[in-house]
Amino acid sequence: MAELSPIAPAGSRLADLPAVLRSLPRLDAEESERFAADLSDIREHANVESPGDPWES
């Protein structure tokens, strides 16, 4: 189960991003493979349809 929450207090500097990313837990081999498969699937299906107007009624 994933939990979405802020990874750093508001007002963090962009220069702090590398340290924040290093502090995140690493993916295990299975998670890494699933993540790679998800990215591949996204790339395969991205931009297949023409962009539309999301506010079209």
Summary of the structure (lengths in Angstrom):
residues: 57
radius of gyration: 17.1
end to end distance: 35.4
largest distance: 45.1
contacts: 63
relative contact order: 0.07
helix: 47%
strand: 0%
